[in-house]
Amino acid sequence: MEILYTAKVTTSGGRNGHVKSSDGIIDMDVRMPKGLGGQNDDYPNPELFFGAAYSACYDGALNLVARMERFKITSTTTANVSIGKVEDGSLAISVVLDIDVQGVDKETAQKLIEKAHQVCPYSKAIRNNVNVVLNLL
């Protein structure tokens, strides 16, 4: 792989700690969410960061695919990132992407969201490991 960009983020203290990027853009405390035994949901957590990153990357891939196929669209992508127990008792994540595509008919939109799922680097990274549902709104 030819590396084009590297984000460097350091965490101390795990889910109840602090995250800081090398450029200082991210510099904040993180806490375990209430659903996982934390005290409240007033702090960011890894699932929020992953949802933000995945939805941004996927929506970018969707718009790239649309442009390549000469469609003019507007879109929003919402990542619903869940964490839960799996059969062996360990934790795993799953994702539902709620995708709104305007400017094309539903059939074309469905084809575009499926193609974007093949192109998106985050989708590629988690393929065959994380259950991802593409939900066209």
VOTOR-580471 format. One record per atom (N, C-alpha, C): residue in three letters; x, y, z; atom name; residue number from 1. Coordinates in Angstrom, 2 decimals, decimal comma, always signed. Example, Ala and Ser with C-alpha at 12.3 -4.5 7.8 and 13.67 -1.06 7.14 Angstrom:
BEGIN
+------+---------+---------+---------+-------+------+
! kepa !       X !       Y !       Z ! vovex ! balo !
+------+---------+---------+---------+-------+------+
!  ala !  +13,19 !   -5,69 !   +7,80 !     N !    1 !
!  ala !  +12,30 !   -4,50 !   +7,80 !    CA !    1 !
!  ala !  +13,20 !   -3,30 !   +7,80 !     C !    1 !
!  ser !  +12,85 !   -2,25 !   +7,08 !     N !    2 !
!  ser !  +13,67 !   -1,06 !   +7,14 !    CA !    2 !
!  ser !  +12,90 !   +0,03 !   +7,87 !     C !    2 !
+------+---------+---------+---------+-------+------+
END
This chain:
BEGIN
+------+---------+---------+---------+-------+------+
! kepa !       X !       Y !       Z ! vovex ! balo !
+------+---------+---------+---------+-------+------+
!  met !   +0,85 !   -1,18 !   +0,00 !     N !    1 !
!  met !   +0,00 !   +0,00 !   +0,00 !    CA !    1 !
!  met !   +0,89 !   +1,24 !   +0,00 !     C !    1 !
!  glu !   +0,59 !   +2,18 !   -0,89 !     N !    2 !
!  glu !   +1,26 !   +3,47 !   -0,89 !    CA !    2 !
!  glu !   +0,52 !   +4,38 !   +0,08 !     C !    2 !
!  ile !   +1,15 !   +4,71 !   +1,18 !     N !    3 !
!  ile !   +0,51 !   +5,52 !   +2,22 !    CA !    3 !
!  ile !   +0,40 !   +6,96 !   +1,76 !     C !    3 !
!  leu !   -0,81 !   +7,50 !   +1,80 !     N !    4 !
!  leu !   -1,06 !   +8,88 !   +1,40 !    CA !    4 !
!  leu !   -1,26 !   +9,80 !   +2,60 !     C !    4 !
!  tyr !   -1,70 !   +9,25 !   +3,71 !     N !    5 !
!  tyr !   -1,96 !  +10,06 !   +4,90 !    CA !    5 !
!  tyr !   -1,99 !   +9,12 !   +6,11 !     C !    5 !
!  thr !   -1,48 !   +9,60 !   +7,22 !     N !    6 !
!  thr !   -1,53 !   +8,85 !   +8,47 !    CA !    6 !
!  thr !   -2,05 !   +9,76 !   +9,57 !     C !    6 !
!  ala !   -3,10 !   +9,30 !  +10,25 !     N !    7 !
!  ala !   -3,59 !  +10,00 !  +11,43 !    CA !    7 !
!  ala !   -2,96 !   +9,34 !  +12,65 !     C !    7 !
!  lys !   -2,43 !  +10,13 !  +13,53 !     N !    8 !
!  lys !   -1,78 !   +9,60 !  +14,73 !    CA !    8 !
!  lys !   -2,55 !  +10,08 !  +15,94 !     C !    8 !
!  val !   -3,18 !   +9,15 !  +16,65 !     N !    9 !
!  val !   -3,97 !   +9,47 !  +17,84 !    CA !    9 !
!  val !   -3,52 !   +8,56 !  +18,97 !     C !    9 !
!  thr !   -3,27 !   +9,15 !  +20,12 !     N !   10 !
!  thr !   -2,80 !   +8,40 !  +21,28 !    CA !   10 !
!  thr !   -3,87 !   +8,42 !  +22,36 !     C !   10 !
!  thr !   -4,11 !   +7,26 !  +22,95 !     N !   11 !
!  thr !   -5,06 !   +7,14 !  +24,05 !    CA !   11 !
!  thr !   -4,33 !   +6,68 !  +25,30 !     C !   11 !
!  ser !   -4,66 !   +7,28 !  +26,43 !     N !   12 !
!  ser !   -4,20 !   +6,80 !  +27,72 !    CA !   12 !
!  ser !   -5,43 !   +6,57 !  +28,59 !     C !   12 !
!  gly !   -5,47 !   +5,47 !  +29,28 !     N !   13 !
!  gly !   -6,59 !   +5,19 !  +30,18 !    CA !   13 !
!  gly !   -7,74 !   +4,45 !  +29,53 !     C !   13 !
!  gly !   -7,60 !   +4,01 !  +28,31 !     N !   14 !
!  gly !   -8,64 !   +3,20 !  +27,66 !    CA !   14 !
!  gly !   -9,96 !   +3,93 !  +27,52 !     C !   14 !
!  arg !  -11,06 !   +3,22 !  +27,78 !     N !   15 !
!  arg !  -12,41 !   +3,78 !  +27,61 !    CA !   15 !
!  arg !  -12,74 !   +4,86 !  +28,64 !     C !   15 !
!  asn !  -11,99 !   +4,93 !  +29,70 !     N !   16 !
!  asn !  -12,15 !   +5,99 !  +30,70 !    CA !   16 !
!  asn !  -10,86 !   +6,78 !  +30,78 !     C !   16 !
!  gly !  -10,47 !   +7,34 !  +29,65 !     N !   17 !
!  gly !   -9,19 !   +8,01 !  +29,58 !    CA !   17 !
!  gly !   -9,22 !   +9,28 !  +28,76 !     C !   17 !
!  his !   -8,16 !   +9,45 !  +27,99 !     N !   18 !
!  his !   -7,99 !  +10,68 !  +27,21 !    CA !   18 !
!  his !   -7,43 !  +10,32 !  +25,84 !     C !   18 !
!  val !   -7,95 !  +10,99 !  +24,80 !     N !   19 !
!  val !   -7,44 !  +10,80 !  +23,45 !    CA !   19 !
!  val !   -6,89 !  +12,12 !  +22,94 !     C !   19 !
!  lys !   -5,76 !  +12,04 !  +22,22 !     N !   20 !
!  lys !   -5,16 !  +13,25 !  +21,68 !    CA !   20 !
!  lys !   -4,47 !  +12,91 !  +20,36 !     C !   20 !
!  ser !   -4,82 !  +13,70 !  +19,34 !     N !   21 !
!  ser !   -4,16 !  +13,52 !  +18,06 !    CA !   21 !
!  ser !   -2,84 !  +14,30 !  +18,05 !     C !   21 !
!  ser !   -1,92 !  +13,85 !  +17,22 !     N !   22 !
!  ser !   -0,60 !  +14,49 !  +17,18 !    CA !   22 !
!  ser !   -0,68 !  +15,95 !  +16,74 !     C !   22 !
!  asp !   -1,72 !  +16,31 !  +15,98 !     N !   23 !
!  asp !   -1,88 !  +17,70 !  +15,55 !    CA !   23 !
!  asp !   -2,72 !  +18,53 !  +16,52 !     C !   23 !
!  gly !   -3,22 !  +17,91 !  +17,59 !     N !   24 !
!  gly !   -3,99 !  +18,62 !  +18,62 !    CA !   24 !
!  gly !   -5,44 !  +18,88 !  +18,26 !     C !   24 !
!  ile !   -5,88 !  +18,47 !  +17,08 !     N !   25 !
!  ile !   -7,28 !  +18,70 !  +16,70 !    CA !   25 !
!  ile !   -8,22 !  +17,93 !  +17,63 !     C !   25 !
!  ile !   -7,84 !  +16,70 !  +17,94 !     N !   26 !
!  ile !   -8,60 !  +15,92 !  +18,93 !    CA !   26 !
!  ile !   -7,79 !  +15,95 !  +20,22 !     C !   26 !
!  asp !   -8,43 !  +16,37 !  +21,29 !     N !   27 !
!  asp !   -7,77 !  +16,45 !  +22,59 !    CA !   27 !
!  asp !   -8,87 !  +16,45 !  +23,64 !     C !   27 !
!  met !   -9,32 !  +15,25 !  +24,03 !     N !   28 !
!  met !  -10,49 !  +15,20 !  +24,92 !    CA !   28 !
!  met !  -10,53 !  +13,91 !  +25,74 !     C !   28 !
!  asp !  -11,29 !  +14,00 !  +26,82 !     N !   29 !
!  asp !  -11,55 !  +12,82 !  +27,64 !    CA !   29 !
!  asp !  -12,58 !  +11,94 !  +26,96 !     C !   29 !
!  val !  -12,46 !  +10,64 !  +27,18 !     N !   30 !
!  val !  -13,46 !   +9,67 !  +26,74 !    CA !   30 !
!  val !  -13,92 !   +8,89 !  +27,97 !     C !   30 !
!  arg !  -15,15 !   +8,45 !  +27,91 !     N !   31 !
!  arg !  -15,71 !   +7,67 !  +29,02 !    CA !   31 !
!  arg !  -16,56 !   +6,53 !  +28,46 !     C !   31 !
!  met !  -16,64 !   +5,49 !  +29,24 !     N !   32 !
!  met !  -17,48 !   +4,36 !  +28,88 !    CA !   32 !
!  met !  -18,95 !   +4,80 !  +28,91 !     C !   32 !
!  pro !  -19,71 !   +4,46 !  +27,86 !     N !   33 !
!  pro !  -21,13 !   +4,85 !  +27,85 !    CA !   33 !
!  pro !  -21,93 !   +4,11 !  +28,91 !     C !   33 !
!  lys !  -23,03 !   +4,71 !  +29,29 !     N !   34 !
!  lys !  -23,89 !   +4,14 !  +30,33 !    CA !   34 !
!  lys !  -24,30 !   +2,70 !  +30,01 !     C !   34 !
!  gly !  -24,58 !   +2,43 !  +28,73 !     N !   35 !
!  gly !  -25,00 !   +1,09 !  +28,33 !    CA !   35 !
!  gly !  -23,95 !   +0,01 !  +28,55 !     C !   35 !
!  leu !  -22,70 !   +0,44 !  +28,74 !     N !   36 !
!  leu !  -21,62 !   -0,51 !  +29,01 !    CA !   36 !
!  leu !  -21,14 !   -0,42 !  +30,46 !     C !   36 !
!  gly !  -21,92 !   +0,25 !  +31,30 !     N !   37 !
!  gly !  -21,58 !   +0,34 !  +32,71 !    CA !   37 !
!  gly !  -20,99 !   +1,67 !  +33,13 !     C !   37 !
!  gly !  -20,90 !   +2,61 !  +32,22 !     N !   38 !
!  gly !  -20,38 !   +3,93 !  +32,56 !    CA !   38 !
!  gly !  -21,41 !   +4,74 !  +33,34 !     C !   38 !
!  gln !  -20,99 !   +5,90 !  +33,81 !     N !   39 !
!  gln !  -21,86 !   +6,72 !  +34,64 !    CA !   39 !
!  gln !  -22,88 !   +7,51 !  +33,84 !     C !   39 !
!  asn !  -22,51 !   +7,95 !  +32,62 !     N !   40 !
!  asn !  -23,44 !   +8,73 !  +31,81 !    CA !   40 !
!  asn !  -22,98 !   +8,70 !  +30,35 !     C !   40 !
!  asp !  -23,71 !   +9,38 !  +29,50 !     N !   41 !
!  asp !  -23,36 !   +9,44 !  +28,08 !    CA !   41 !
!  asp !  -22,93 !  +10,84 !  +27,67 !     C !   41 !
!  asp !  -22,30 !  +11,57 !  +28,60 !     N !   42 !
!  asp !  -21,92 !  +12,95 !  +28,36 !    CA !   42 !
!  asp !  -20,53 !  +13,12 !  +27,76 !     C !   42 !
!  tyr !  -19,86 !  +12,03 !  +27,43 !     N !   43 !
!  tyr !  -18,52 !  +12,08 !  +26,86 !    CA !   43 !
!  tyr !  -18,48 !  +11,26 !  +25,58 !     C !   43 !
!  pro !  -17,53 !  +11,57 !  +24,70 !     N !   44 !
!  pro !  -17,37 !  +10,73 !  +23,53 !    CA !   44 !
!  pro !  -16,84 !   +9,35 !  +23,92 !     C !   44 !
!  asn !  -17,04 !   +8,39 !  +23,03 !     N !   45 !
!  asn !  -16,56 !   +7,03 !  +23,24 !    CA !   45 !
!  asn !  -16,12 !   +6,47 !  +21,88 !     C !   45 !
!  pro !  -15,45 !   +5,33 !  +21,87 !     N !   46 !
!  pro !  -14,96 !   +4,79 !  +20,60 !    CA !   46 !
!  pro !  -16,04 !   +4,57 !  +19,55 !     C !   46 !
!  glu !  -17,24 !   +4,19 !  +19,96 !     N !   47 !
!  glu !  -18,31 !   +3,96 !  +18,98 !    CA !   47 !
!  glu !  -18,73 !   +5,25 !  +18,30 !     C !   47 !
!  leu !  -18,76 !   +6,37 !  +19,04 !     N !   48 !
!  leu !  -19,06 !   +7,66 !  +18,43 !    CA !   48 !
!  leu !  -17,99 !   +8,04 !  +17,40 !     C !   48 !
!  phe !  -16,72 !   +7,86 !  +17,78 !     N !   49 !
!  phe !  -15,64 !   +8,18 !  +16,84 !    CA !   49 !
!  phe !  -15,72 !   +7,30 !  +15,60 !     C !   49 !
!  phe !  -15,97 !   +6,01 !  +15,80 !     N !   50 !
!  phe !  -16,06 !   +5,11 !  +14,65 !    CA !   50 !
!  phe !  -17,24 !   +5,49 !  +13,76 !     C !   50 !
!  gly !  -18,38 !   +5,81 !  +14,37 !     N !   51 !
!  gly !  -19,55 !   +6,21 !  +13,59 !    CA !   51 !
!  gly !  -19,29 !   +7,47 !  +12,78 !     C !   51 !
!  ala !  -18,62 !   +8,44 !  +13,37 !     N !   52 !
!  ala !  -18,30 !   +9,67 !  +12,66 !    CA !   52 !
!  ala !  -17,36 !   +9,37 !  +11,49 !     C !   52 !
!  ala !  -16,34 !   +8,59 !  +11,74 !     N !   53 !
!  ala !  -15,36 !   +8,27 !  +10,70 !    CA !   53 !
!  ala !  -15,99 !   +7,45 !   +9,58 !     C !   53 !
!  tyr !  -16,74 !   +6,42 !   +9,94 !     N !   54 !
!  tyr !  -17,31 !   +5,54 !   +8,94 !    CA !   54 !
!  tyr !  -18,35 !   +6,28 !   +8,09 !     C !   54 !
!  ser !  -19,24 !   +7,04 !   +8,72 !     N !   55 !
!  ser !  -20,28 !   +7,73 !   +7,94 !    CA !   55 !
!  ser !  -19,67 !   +8,76 !   +7,01 !     C !   55 !
!  ala !  -18,62 !   +9,46 !   +7,44 !     N !   56 !
!  ala !  -17,96 !  +10,44 !   +6,58 !    CA !   56 !
!  ala !  -17,28 !   +9,75 !   +5,40 !     C !   56 !
!  cys !  -16,57 !   +8,68 !   +5,67 !     N !   57 !
!  cys !  -15,87 !   +7,96 !   +4,62 !    CA !   57 !
!  cys !  -16,86 !   +7,34 !   +3,63 !     C !   57 !
!  tyr !  -17,91 !   +6,69 !   +4,14 !     N !   58 !
!  tyr !  -18,89 !   +6,05 !   +3,27 !    CA !   58 !
!  tyr !  -19,61 !   +7,08 !   +2,41 !     C !   58 !
!  asp !  -20,03 !   +8,20 !   +3,00 !     N !   59 !
!  asp !  -20,74 !   +9,22 !   +2,23 !    CA !   59 !
!  asp !  -19,84 !   +9,80 !   +1,14 !     C !   59 !
!  gly !  -18,57 !   +9,94 !   +1,44 !     N !   60 !
!  gly !  -17,61 !  +10,38 !   +0,42 !    CA !   60 !
!  gly !  -17,50 !   +9,38 !   -0,71 !     C !   60 !
!  ala !  -17,45 !   +8,08 !   -0,37 !     N !   61 !
!  ala !  -17,39 !   +7,03 !   -1,39 !    CA !   61 !
!  ala !  -18,65 !   +7,02 !   -2,24 !     C !   61 !
!  leu !  -19,80 !   +7,22 !   -1,61 !     N !   62 !
!  leu !  -21,07 !   +7,26 !   -2,33 !    CA !   62 !
!  leu !  -21,07 !   +8,40 !   -3,35 !     C !   62 !
!  asn !  -20,62 !   +9,56 !   -2,95 !     N !   63 !
!  asn !  -20,58 !  +10,70 !   -3,86 !    CA !   63 !
!  asn !  -19,56 !  +10,50 !   -4,97 !     C !   63 !
!  leu !  -18,44 !   +9,85 !   -4,67 !     N !   64 !
!  leu !  -17,45 !   +9,52 !   -5,69 !    CA !   64 !
!  leu !  -18,05 !   +8,57 !   -6,73 !     C !   64 !
!  val !  -18,69 !   +7,53 !   -6,28 !     N !   65 !
!  val !  -19,31 !   +6,55 !   -7,19 !    CA !   65 !
!  val !  -20,36 !   +7,25 !   -8,06 !     C !   65 !
!  ala !  -21,18 !   +8,09 !   -7,47 !     N !   66 !
!  ala !  -22,21 !   +8,80 !   -8,23 !    CA !   66 !
!  ala !  -21,58 !   +9,68 !   -9,30 !     C !   66 !
!  arg !  -20,54 !  +10,42 !   -8,94 !     N !   67 !
!  arg !  -19,86 !  +11,29 !   -9,92 !    CA !   67 !
!  arg !  -19,26 !  +10,46 !  -11,05 !     C !   67 !
!  met !  -18,65 !   +9,33 !  -10,71 !     N !   68 !
!  met !  -18,04 !   +8,48 !  -11,73 !    CA !   68 !
!  met !  -19,09 !   +7,94 !  -12,70 !     C !   68 !
!  glu !  -20,30 !   +7,76 !  -12,21 !     N !   69 !
!  glu !  -21,39 !   +7,26 !  -13,07 !    CA !   69 !
!  glu !  -22,24 !   +8,40 !  -13,63 !     C !   69 !
!  arg !  -21,76 !   +9,61 !  -13,42 !     N !   70 !
!  arg !  -22,38 !  +10,83 !  -13,97 !    CA !   70 !
!  arg !  -23,79 !  +11,10 !  -13,43 !     C !   70 !
!  phe !  -23,96 !  +10,83 !  -12,13 !     N !   71 !
!  phe !  -25,21 !  +11,19 !  -11,45 !    CA !   71 !
!  phe !  -24,91 !  +12,34 !  -10,52 !     C !   71 !
!  lys !  -25,83 !  +13,29 !  -10,47 !     N !   72 !
!  lys !  -25,71 !  +14,41 !   -9,54 !    CA !   72 !
!  lys !  -26,65 !  +14,11 !   -8,38 !     C !   72 !
!  ile !  -26,07 !  +13,84 !   -7,21 !     N !   73 !
!  ile !  -26,87 !  +13,48 !   -6,03 !    CA !   73 !
!  ile !  -26,52 !  +14,40 !   -4,87 !     C !   73 !
!  thr !  -27,40 !  +14,38 !   -3,89 !     N !   74 !
!  thr !  -27,08 !  +14,87 !   -2,55 !    CA !   74 !
!  thr !  -27,36 !  +13,69 !   -1,63 !     C !   74 !
!  ser !  -26,58 !  +13,59 !   -0,57 !     N !   75 !
!  ser !  -26,76 !  +12,42 !   +0,31 !    CA !   75 !
!  ser !  -26,40 !  +12,76 !   +1,74 !     C !   75 !
!  thr !  -26,95 !  +11,98 !   +2,64 !     N !   76 !
!  thr !  -26,52 !  +11,96 !   +4,04 !    CA !   76 !
!  thr !  -26,41 !  +10,51 !   +4,45 !     C !   76 !
!  thr !  -25,43 !  +10,23 !   +5,28 !     N !   77 !
!  thr !  -25,23 !   +8,88 !   +5,80 !    CA !   77 !
!  thr !  -25,13 !   +8,97 !   +7,31 !     C !   77 !
!  thr !  -25,96 !   +8,20 !   +7,99 !     N !   78 !
!  thr !  -25,93 !   +8,12 !   +9,45 !    CA !   78 !
!  thr !  -25,47 !   +6,72 !   +9,84 !     C !   78 !
!  ala !  -24,40 !   +6,65 !  +10,61 !     N !   79 !
!  ala !  -23,90 !   +5,36 !  +11,09 !    CA !   79 !
!  ala !  -24,45 !   +5,09 !  +12,48 !     C !   79 !
!  asn !  -25,19 !   +4,00 !  +12,60 !     N !   80 !
!  asn !  -25,69 !   +3,52 !  +13,89 !    CA !   80 !
!  asn !  -24,76 !   +2,40 !  +14,32 !     C !   80 !
!  val !  -23,82 !   +2,71 !  +15,21 !     N !   81 !
!  val !  -22,81 !   +1,75 !  +15,64 !    CA !   81 !
!  val !  -23,24 !   +1,16 !  +16,97 !     C !   81 !
!  ser !  -23,39 !   -0,16 !  +16,97 !     N !   82 !
!  ser !  -23,81 !   -0,86 !  +18,19 !    CA !   82 !
!  ser !  -22,68 !   -1,76 !  +18,68 !     C !   82 !
!  ile !  -22,66 !   -1,96 !  +19,98 !     N !   83 !
!  ile !  -21,71 !   -2,90 !  +20,58 !    CA !   83 !
!  ile !  -22,52 !   -3,84 !  +21,46 !     C !   83 !
!  gly !  -22,19 !   -5,11 !  +21,39 !     N !   84 !
!  gly !  -22,93 !   -6,09 !  +22,18 !    CA !   84 !
!  gly !  -22,18 !   -7,39 !  +22,31 !     C !   84 !
!  lys !  -22,75 !   -8,27 !  +23,09 !     N !   85 !
!  lys !  -22,14 !   -9,58 !  +23,32 !    CA !   85 !
!  lys !  -22,48 !  -10,53 !  +22,19 !     C !   85 !
!  val !  -21,50 !  -11,33 !  +21,81 !     N !   86 !
!  val !  -21,70 !  -12,37 !  +20,81 !    CA !   86 !
!  val !  -21,70 !  -13,73 !  +21,51 !     C !   86 !
!  glu !  -21,90 !  -14,78 !  +20,73 !     N !   87 !
!  glu !  -22,10 !  -16,13 !  +21,29 !    CA !   87 !
!  glu !  -21,03 !  -16,56 !  +22,27 !     C !   87 !
!  asp !  -19,77 !  -16,21 !  +22,02 !     N !   88 !
!  asp !  -18,70 !  -16,66 !  +22,93 !    CA !   88 !
!  asp !  -18,55 !  -15,76 !  +24,16 !     C !   88 !
!  gly !  -19,43 !  -14,76 !  +24,30 !     N !   89 !
!  gly !  -19,40 !  -13,87 !  +25,45 !    CA !   89 !
!  gly !  -18,55 !  -12,63 !  +25,28 !     C !   89 !
!  ser !  -17,80 !  -12,55 !  +24,18 !     N !   90 !
!  ser !  -16,98 !  -11,37 !  +23,94 !    CA !   90 !
!  ser !  -17,84 !  -10,27 !  +23,32 !     C !   90 !
!  leu !  -17,26 !   -9,10 !  +23,18 !     N !   91 !
!  leu !  -17,97 !   -7,97 !  +22,61 !    CA !   91 !
!  leu !  -17,62 !   -7,82 !  +21,13 !     C !   91 !
!  ala !  -18,59 !   -7,35 !  +20,36 !     N !   92 !
!  ala !  -18,39 !   -7,09 !  +18,93 !    CA !   92 !
!  ala !  -19,24 !   -5,88 !  +18,55 !     C !   92 !
!  ile !  -18,91 !   -5,29 !  +17,41 !     N !   93 !
!  ile !  -19,71 !   -4,17 !  +16,93 !    CA !   93 !
!  ile !  -20,48 !   -4,58 !  +15,68 !     C !   93 !
!  ser !  -21,57 !   -3,86 !  +15,46 !     N !   94 !
!  ser !  -22,34 !   -3,98 !  +14,23 !    CA !   94 !
!  ser !  -22,73 !   -2,57 !  +13,80 !     C !   94 !
!  val !  -23,04 !   -2,41 !  +12,52 !     N !   95 !
!  val !  -23,33 !   -1,09 !  +11,99 !    CA !   95 !
!  val !  -24,54 !   -1,14 !  +11,08 !     C !   95 !
!  val !  -25,44 !   -0,20 !  +11,25 !     N !   96 !
!  val !  -26,50 !   +0,05 !  +10,28 !    CA !   96 !
!  val !  -26,23 !   +1,44 !   +9,71 !     C !   96 !
!  leu !  -26,04 !   +1,50 !   +8,39 !     N !   97 !
!  leu !  -25,88 !   +2,79 !   +7,73 !    CA !   97 !
!  leu !  -27,22 !   +3,20 !   +7,15 !     C !   97 !
!  asp !  -27,78 !   +4,28 !   +7,67 !     N !   98 !
!  asp !  -29,01 !   +4,86 !   +7,13 !    CA !   98 !
!  asp !  -28,58 !   +5,89 !   +6,09 !     C !   98 !
!  ile !  -28,94 !   +5,63 !   +4,84 !     N !   99 !
!  ile !  -28,43 !   +6,43 !   +3,73 !    CA !   99 !
!  ile !  -29,60 !   +7,07 !   +2,98 !     C !   99 !
!  asp !  -29,57 !   +8,39 !   +2,90 !     N !  100 !
!  asp !  -30,57 !   +9,14 !   +2,15 !    CA !  100 !
!  asp !  -29,90 !   +9,67 !   +0,88 !     C !  100 !
!  val !  -30,44 !   +9,30 !   -0,27 !     N !  101 !
!  val !  -29,89 !   +9,74 !   -1,55 !    CA !  101 !
!  val !  -30,99 !  +10,46 !   -2,31 !     C !  101 !
!  gln !  -30,71 !  +11,70 !   -2,67 !     N !  102 !
!  gln !  -31,64 !  +12,50 !   -3,46 !    CA !  102 !
!  gln !  -31,03 !  +12,76 !   -4,84 !     C !  102 !
!  gly !  -31,90 !  +12,85 !   -5,85 !     N !  103 !
!  gly !  -31,44 !  +13,17 !   -7,19 !    CA !  103 !
!  gly !  -31,51 !  +12,02 !   -8,18 !     C !  103 !
!  val !  -31,78 !  +10,81 !   -7,66 !     N !  104 !
!  val !  -31,95 !   +9,64 !   -8,52 !    CA !  104 !
!  val !  -33,11 !   +8,80 !   -7,99 !     C !  104 !
!  asp !  -33,61 !   +7,88 !   -8,82 !     N !  105 !
!  asp !  -34,69 !   +7,00 !   -8,38 !    CA !  105 !
!  asp !  -34,15 !   +5,96 !   -7,39 !     C !  105 !
!  lys !  -35,06 !   +5,29 !   -6,70 !     N !  106 !
!  lys !  -34,69 !   +4,33 !   -5,64 !    CA !  106 !
!  lys !  -33,81 !   +3,20 !   -6,17 !     C !  106 !
!  glu !  -34,13 !   +2,69 !   -7,35 !     N !  107 !
!  glu !  -33,34 !   +1,58 !   -7,92 !    CA !  107 !
!  glu !  -31,90 !   +2,01 !   -8,18 !     C !  107 !
!  thr !  -31,72 !   +3,19 !   -8,74 !     N !  108 !
!  thr !  -30,38 !   +3,72 !   -8,98 !    CA !  108 !
!  thr !  -29,67 !   +3,99 !   -7,66 !     C !  108 !
!  ala !  -30,38 !   +4,57 !   -6,72 !     N !  109 !
!  ala !  -29,79 !   +4,84 !   -5,40 !    CA !  109 !
!  ala !  -29,31 !   +3,55 !   -4,75 !     C !  109 !
!  gln !  -30,10 !   +2,49 !   -4,84 !     N !  110 !
!  gln !  -29,72 !   +1,21 !   -4,25 !    CA !  110 !
!  gln !  -28,42 !   +0,69 !   -4,88 !     C !  110 !
!  lys !  -28,33 !   +0,79 !   -6,19 !     N !  111 !
!  lys !  -27,11 !   +0,35 !   -6,88 !    CA !  111 !
!  lys !  -25,91 !   +1,19 !   -6,45 !     C !  111 !
!  leu !  -26,12 !   +2,49 !   -6,31 !     N !  112 !
!  leu !  -25,02 !   +3,36 !   -5,90 !    CA !  112 !
!  leu !  -24,55 !   +3,05 !   -4,49 !     C !  112 !
!  ile !  -25,48 !   +2,81 !   -3,55 !     N !  113 !
!  ile !  -25,05 !   +2,53 !   -2,17 !    CA !  113 !
!  ile !  -24,32 !   +1,21 !   -2,08 !     C !  113 !
!  glu !  -24,71 !   +0,24 !   -2,89 !     N !  114 !
!  glu !  -24,00 !   -1,05 !   -2,89 !    CA !  114 !
!  glu !  -22,61 !   -0,90 !   -3,48 !     C !  114 !
!  lys !  -22,48 !   -0,12 !   -4,55 !     N !  115 !
!  lys !  -21,15 !   +0,12 !   -5,14 !    CA !  115 !
!  lys !  -20,26 !   +0,89 !   -4,16 !     C !  115 !
!  ala !  -20,84 !   +1,86 !   -3,48 !     N !  116 !
!  ala !  -20,06 !   +2,64 !   -2,50 !    CA !  116 !
!  ala !  -19,53 !   +1,73 !   -1,40 !     C !  116 !
!  his !  -20,30 !   +0,73 !   -1,02 !     N !  117 !
!  his !  -19,88 !   -0,21 !   +0,02 !    CA !  117 !
!  his !  -18,66 !   -1,03 !   -0,43 !     C !  117 !
!  gln !  -18,52 !   -1,22 !   -1,73 !     N !  118 !
!  gln !  -17,36 !   -1,93 !   -2,26 !    CA !  118 !
!  gln !  -16,13 !   -1,03 !   -2,35 !     C !  118 !
!  val !  -16,35 !   +0,29 !   -2,47 !     N !  119 !
!  val !  -15,28 !   +1,26 !   -2,66 !    CA !  119 !
!  val !  -14,77 !   +1,86 !   -1,35 !     C !  119 !
!  cys !  -15,65 !   +2,07 !   -0,39 !     N !  120 !
!  cys !  -15,31 !   +2,75 !   +0,87 !    CA !  120 !
!  cys !  -14,19 !   +2,01 !   +1,63 !     C !  120 !
!  pro !  -13,09 !   +2,70 !   +1,96 !     N !  121 !
!  pro !  -12,01 !   +2,06 !   +2,70 !    CA !  121 !
!  pro !  -12,43 !   +1,49 !   +4,05 !     C !  121 !
!  tyr !  -13,36 !   +2,15 !   +4,74 !     N !  122 !
!  tyr !  -13,83 !   +1,60 !   +6,02 !    CA !  122 !
!  tyr !  -14,63 !   +0,33 !   +5,80 !     C !  122 !
!  ser !  -15,49 !   +0,31 !   +4,79 !     N !  123 !
!  ser !  -16,24 !   -0,90 !   +4,47 !    CA !  123 !
!  ser !  -15,29 !   -2,04 !   +4,14 !     C !  123 !
!  lys !  -14,25 !   -1,74 !   +3,38 !     N !  124 !
!  lys !  -13,27 !   -2,76 !   +3,04 !    CA !  124 !
!  lys !  -12,56 !   -3,28 !   +4,29 !     C !  124 !
!  ala !  -12,22 !   -2,37 !   +5,19 !     N !  125 !
!  ala !  -11,46 !   -2,74 !   +6,38 !    CA !  125 !
!  ala !  -12,22 !   -3,69 !   +7,30 !     C !  125 !
!  ile !  -13,54 !   -3,54 !   +7,35 !     N !  126 !
!  ile !  -14,32 !   -4,35 !   +8,29 !    CA !  126 !
!  ile !  -15,11 !   -5,48 !   +7,61 !     C !  126 !
!  arg !  -15,00 !   -5,58 !   +6,29 !     N !  127 !
!  arg !  -15,73 !   -6,60 !   +5,54 !    CA !  127 !
!  arg !  -15,42 !   -7,99 !   +6,08 !     C !  127 !
!  asn !  -16,45 !   -8,80 !   +6,20 !     N !  128 !
!  asn !  -16,36 !  -10,18 !   +6,69 !    CA !  128 !
!  asn !  -15,99 !  -10,27 !   +8,17 !     C !  128 !
!  asn !  -16,05 !   -9,14 !   +8,88 !     N !  129 !
!  asn !  -15,75 !   -9,14 !  +10,30 !    CA !  129 !
!  asn !  -16,81 !   -8,42 !  +11,12 !     C !  129 !
!  val !  -17,43 !   -7,39 !  +10,52 !     N !  130 !
!  val !  -18,46 !   -6,61 !  +11,19 !    CA !  130 !
!  val !  -19,72 !   -6,68 !  +10,35 !     C !  130 !
!  asn !  -20,84 !   -6,97 !  +10,99 !     N !  131 !
!  asn !  -22,12 !   -6,99 !  +10,27 !    CA !  131 !
!  asn !  -22,51 !   -5,55 !   +9,94 !     C !  131 !
!  val !  -22,65 !   -5,26 !   +8,63 !     N !  132 !
!  val !  -23,04 !   -3,93 !   +8,17 !    CA !  132 !
!  val !  -24,31 !   -4,05 !   +7,35 !     C !  132 !
!  val !  -25,32 !   -3,28 !   +7,72 !     N !  133 !
!  val !  -26,58 !   -3,24 !   +6,98 !    CA !  133 !
!  val !  -26,65 !   -1,89 !   +6,29 !     C !  133 !
!  leu !  -26,91 !   -1,91 !   +4,97 !     N !  134 !
!  leu !  -27,10 !   -0,69 !   +4,20 !    CA !  134 !
!  leu !  -28,60 !   -0,45 !   +4,11 !     C !  134 !
!  asn !  -29,07 !   +0,63 !   +4,72 !     N !  135 !
!  asn !  -30,49 !   +0,93 !   +4,79 !    CA !  135 !
!  asn !  -30,78 !   +2,19 !   +3,98 !     C !  135 !
!  leu !  -31,31 !   +2,02 !   +2,76 !     N !  136 !
!  leu !  -31,66 !   +3,15 !   +1,92 !    CA !  136 !
!  leu !  -32,96 !   +3,74 !   +2,44 !     C !  136 !
!  leu !  -32,92 !   +5,02 !   +2,78 !     N !  137 !
!  leu !  -34,11 !   +5,68 !   +3,31 !    CA !  137 !
!  leu !  -35,03 !   +6,12 !   +2,21 !     C !  137 !
+------+---------+---------+---------+-------+------+
END
